[in-house]
Amino acid sequence: MGGRANLREQLAHLVELAQRPNIEIRILPFVSGAHASHDGSFRIFAMPEPYPQVAYVDTSAGGIYVEAEGLERLTLKFDRIRTDSLDPAQSTDLISAVVDELG
């Protein structure tokens, strides 16, 4: 949406954000095939003691908070997606190449 100029600006902004120490951008390339979380997005929160680690899953019926076994499954999914993704430097390089191509 917004055309090439808008897309270029958005991708350039991602490259800038990737330089921040608290942001890691990873691209899951198409060659990886179907990824481990084809059923939707989720977030894993690690909080300081005494709070347990918890995950949040978006569903069409609303959000669900997950602990214990469900959290273990989501952690395995996350690890699999991370393994299949390009590392942060490769991801930033790819985004930068697309920005240049959109020039």
Summary of the structure (lengths in Angstrom):
residues: 103
radius of gyration: 16.5
end to end distance: 16.9
largest distance: 50.1
contacts: 227
relative contact order: 0.21
helix: 49%
strand: 11%
